[in-house]
Amino acid sequence: MTLDDLRVFVAVCRAGSLSSVARELGCTQSAVSQHVKRLERETGVALLERQPRGVVPTQAGRVLEAAAAEGISGLDLAVRQLRDLLDGESGYVRVATGATTVRHFMSEAVVAYRRRHPRVNLEFRTVSSGRGSFDALADGALDLAWITLGPPVRGIEQRPVVELPWVLAVRADDPLAGRPYIDAGTDMAGVRLIRLPPNSASAAHLDAACAELGVRFAQDTSVADWDTALLLAELGVGRAVVPALPGLAVPGDGELRLIPVPGLRPLPVGWAVRRWDALGPPARAFADLVESYRRG
């Protein structure tokens, strides 16, 4: 049993296909199959079940996959940390985020980090979901992920950085635009909202906060990020309940109004990592810098 055997086996379990892993590794399907067969001979149990469209791990295979993935990720973290110790200020930091996150939460930190650590390569990667971020962290493909905090996830450490109050974004000529604040329990009953897809962590948190007050919103437009929701509200397409994002100026004479909704439980956001104590010095420095700007 070799480390390569385990790496290939984990890749096959996650891809569900021997051929796709072979293409990714630039080898034959037979070579990939040999890695799996070697593990099956070593363990004495079947690890994969062949199906009409690919393969799935058996119960024994799932046990080995979980242990192998955790071990490989730990080794990768150790190797990166050793390289950081060897290279000093060089290396790379891989962050799961999106344009909205960089713009509102990290812009000052990115500029400051680049000045302080010019030899470190910053890589920003878009991940479609929190689950995807957690998988990439567990695999060692990412160092940090900026997320909406939620329930504990096995093998992942979450660190809160800031709590964002909610605001109602409306066009300046909206009947609610002149309010000093919005009472979610009375002023927003039956309001139709622009909102994120229901499978997003932020939308789930908003739904839970509204449910605590006995409020349910109708939906007529769905968007992929908060900046788009703000733009549509400014155009008069609808209203949007959004977090008060850092760096978002409260409009004055423009077409958009942001009205506090103090009754809703704030949105907690922050970092997710595999293990803070195994985080390389460049990644830890970046995380600390982002925190210092947001908390300052």
C-alpha positions in Angstrom: 0.0 0.0 0.0 1.5 3.3 -1.1 0.6 7.0 -0.7 -0.1 7.1 -4.5 -2.5 4.1 -4.1 -4.4 6.0 -1.5 -4.5 9.3 -3.4 -5.8 7.5 -6.5 -8.4 5.6 -4.5 -9.7 8.8 -2.9 -9.9 10.5 -6.3 -11.9 7.5 -7.7 -14.3 7.6 -4.8 -15.0 11.3 -5.3 -15.2 11.2 -9.1 -17.2 7.9 -9.2 -15.2 6.9 -12.3 -12.0 5.1 -13.0 -11.7 6.6 -16.5 -12.2 10.3 -15.4 -9.4 9.9 -12.9 -7.2 8.3 -15.5 -7.8 11.2 -17.8 -7.0 13.7 -15.0 -3.7 11.8 -14.2 -2.7 11.3 -17.8 -2.6 7.5 -17.5 -4.6 4.4 -18.5 -7.7 3.2 -16.8 -5.9 -0.1 -16.2 -3.2 1.8 -14.2 -5.8 3.4 -12.0 -7.5 0.0 -11.5 -4.2 -1.5 -10.4 -3.9 1.1 -7.6 -7.3 0.0 -6.3 -6.6 -3.7 -6.7 -3.4 -3.3 -4.7 -5.4 -1.8 -1.8 -8.0 -4.5 -2.0 -5.3 -7.2 -1.8 -3.7 -5.4 1.1 -7.0 -4.9 3.1 -8.6 -8.2 2.0 -11.9 -6.6 1.3 -13.7 -5.2 -1.8 -13.4 -1.4 -1.8 -15.4 -0.4 -4.9 -18.7 -1.6 -6.3 -19.0 -1.5 -10.1 -22.2 0.0 -11.5 -23.5 0.6 -15.0 -22.3 4.2 -14.8 -19.1 4.2 -12.8 -18.2 3.0 -9.4 -19.1 3.7 -5.8 -17.2 2.8 -2.6 -18.4 -0.1 -0.5 -18.9 0.3 3.2 -15.3 -0.7 3.7 -14.3 1.6 0.9 -16.0 4.6 2.6 -14.1 3.8 5.9 -10.8 3.8 4.0 -11.6 6.8 1.9 -12.4 8.9 5.0 -9.2 7.9 6.8 -7.0 8.3 3.7 -8.4 11.7 2.8 -7.8 13.0 6.3 -4.3 11.5 6.4 -3.3 12.8 2.9 -4.7 16.3 3.7 -2.6 16.4 6.9 0.5 15.4 5.1 -0.1 18.0 2.4 -0.5 20.6 5.1 2.7 19.5 6.7 4.6 19.6 3.5 3.3 23.2 2.7 4.3 24.3 6.2 7.8 22.9 5.8 8.1 24.8 2.5 7.0 28.0 4.2 9.6 27.5 6.9 12.2 26.9 4.3 11.2 29.8 2.0 10.3 32.3 4.7 8.1 34.9 3.0 7.5 33.0 -0.2 4.7 30.5 -0.8 1.1 30.9 -1.7 -2.3 31.4 0.0 -5.4 29.8 -1.6 -8.7 31.4 -0.5 -12.3 30.4 -1.4 -14.3 33.5 -2.0 -16.1 35.5 -4.7 -16.0 39.0 -6.1 -18.5 40.3 -3.6 -16.4 39.0 -0.7 -13.2 40.5 -2.0 -14.8 43.8 -2.6 -16.6 44.2 0.7 -14.5 42.2 3.1 -10.9 41.9 1.9 -10.0 44.8 -0.4 -7.9 46.8 2.1 -6.3 43.6 3.5 -5.3 42.4 0.0 -3.5 45.7 -0.8 -1.8 45.7 2.6 -0.8 42.1 2.4 0.7 42.5 -1.1 2.8 45.4 0.3 4.0 43.4 3.3 4.4 40.0 1.5 5.3 40.7 -2.1 6.7 37.2 -2.7 3.5 35.4 -1.6 1.1 34.4 -4.3 -2.6 35.0 -3.5 -5.0 32.7 -5.2 -8.7 33.5 -5.0 -11.0 30.6 -6.1 -14.8 30.7 -6.6 -16.5 27.8 -4.9 -20.2 27.3 -5.6 -21.3 26.3 -2.0 -20.2 26.0 1.6 -20.1 22.2 1.2 -17.8 22.6 -1.8 -15.5 24.9 0.3 -15.4 22.3 3.1 -14.5 19.5 0.7 -11.7 21.6 -0.8 -10.4 22.4 2.6 -10.5 18.8 3.7 -8.7 17.8 0.5 -5.9 20.4 1.0 -6.9 22.2 -2.2 -7.6 25.4 -0.2 -6.1 27.1 2.8 -8.9 29.4 3.8 -12.6 29.8 3.0 -14.7 32.9 3.8 -18.2 31.6 4.6 -21.5 32.3 6.3 -21.0 30.5 9.6 -23.2 27.6 10.4 -23.5 24.3 12.3 -20.2 22.4 13.1 -18.7 20.4 10.3 -16.5 17.4 11.0 -12.9 18.1 10.3 -13.4 21.9 9.8 -12.8 24.7 12.2 -14.9 27.9 11.8 -13.8 31.2 13.2 -16.3 34.1 13.5 -15.0 37.5 12.4 -18.0 39.8 12.2 -21.8 39.9 12.5 -23.6 41.8 9.8 -27.0 43.5 10.6 -29.7 43.3 8.0 -31.0 46.2 5.9 -33.9 46.6 3.5 -32.8 47.9 0.2 -35.4 49.9 -1.7 -35.6 52.5 -4.4 -35.8 56.1 -3.2 -39.5 56.4 -4.3 -40.6 53.3 -2.5 -43.3 53.9 0.2 -40.9 52.4 2.8 -37.9 54.5 1.8 -38.5 57.2 4.4 -38.7 54.9 7.4 -35.8 55.3 10.0 -36.0 51.5 10.5 -38.1 48.5 9.6 -40.0 46.3 12.0 -39.8 42.9 10.4 -42.8 41.6 12.3 -45.2 44.3 11.1 -43.8 46.4 8.3 -42.7 43.5 6.1 -45.6 41.1 6.3 -46.4 39.9 2.8 -43.5 41.8 1.2 -42.1 40.2 -2.0 -38.3 40.1 -2.0 -35.3 39.7 -4.2 -33.2 37.1 -2.6 -30.4 34.5 -3.0 -31.2 30.9 -4.0 -32.7 29.0 -1.0 -29.8 26.6 -0.9 -27.3 29.3 0.1 -26.2 29.6 3.7 -27.0 33.3 3.9 -30.5 32.8 2.6 -31.0 29.9 5.1 -29.9 32.1 7.9 -32.3 34.9 6.8 -35.2 32.4 6.6 -34.4 31.1 10.2 -34.1 34.7 11.5 -37.5 35.6 10.0 -39.1 32.3 11.3 -38.1 33.4 14.8 -40.3 36.4 14.3 -43.1 34.5 12.5 -42.3 36.3 9.2 -42.3 34.7 5.8 -41.5 36.5 2.6 -42.7 35.9 -0.9 -40.1 35.7 -3.7 -40.3 37.0 -7.2 -36.6 37.3 -8.3 -33.6 35.2 -7.4 -30.0 36.4 -7.7 -26.5 34.9 -7.3 -25.0 37.5 -5.0 -25.8 40.5 -2.8 -24.4 43.1 -5.2 -26.9 42.0 -7.9 -29.7 42.2 -5.3 -28.7 45.8 -4.5 -28.5 46.7 -8.2 -32.0 45.3 -8.9 -33.4 47.2 -5.8 -31.9 50.4 -7.1 -33.5 49.8 -10.5 -36.8 49.5 -8.8 -37.2 45.8 -9.8 -38.0 44.9 -6.2 -37.0 45.0 -2.6 -34.1 43.1 -1.0 -33.1 42.2 2.5 -29.3 42.1 2.5 -26.6 42.2 5.1 -25.0 45.6 5.7 -21.8 44.8 3.9 -18.6 46.5 4.9 -17.6 49.4 2.6 -21.2 49.8 1.4 -21.9 53.5 1.7 -25.4 54.3 3.0 -27.0 56.1 0.1 -28.1 59.7 0.4 -29.2 61.5 -2.7 -29.0 58.4 -5.0 -31.8 56.1 -6.1 -31.1 53.5 -3.4 -32.1 53.5 0.3 -30.9 51.1 2.9 -33.1 50.9 6.0 -32.0 49.0 9.1 -34.0 45.9 10.1 -32.8 45.6 13.7 -35.2 42.8 14.8 -33.5 40.2 12.6 -30.7 38.2 14.1 -27.4 39.3 12.4 -25.6 37.2 9.9 -22.3 35.7 11.2 -19.5 35.5 8.7 -15.8 34.5 9.0 -13.1 31.9 8.2 -13.2 28.2 7.8 -10.0 26.2 7.8 -9.1 22.5 8.3 -6.9 23.2 11.3 -5.7 26.6 12.6 -2.6 25.1 14.2 -1.5 23.6 10.9 -2.1 26.7 8.8 1.0 28.0 7.1 2.5 31.3 8.1 1.5 33.2 4.9 -2.2 32.0 5.2 -2.3 32.8 8.9 -0.9 36.3 8.2 -3.6 36.9 5.6 -6.4 35.7 7.8 -5.2 37.8 10.7 -4.9 40.9 8.4 -8.5 40.5 7.1 -9.8 40.1 10.7 -7.9 43.2 11.8 -9.5 45.4 9.1 -13.0 44.0 9.7 -12.9 44.2 13.5 -11.1 47.6 13.4 
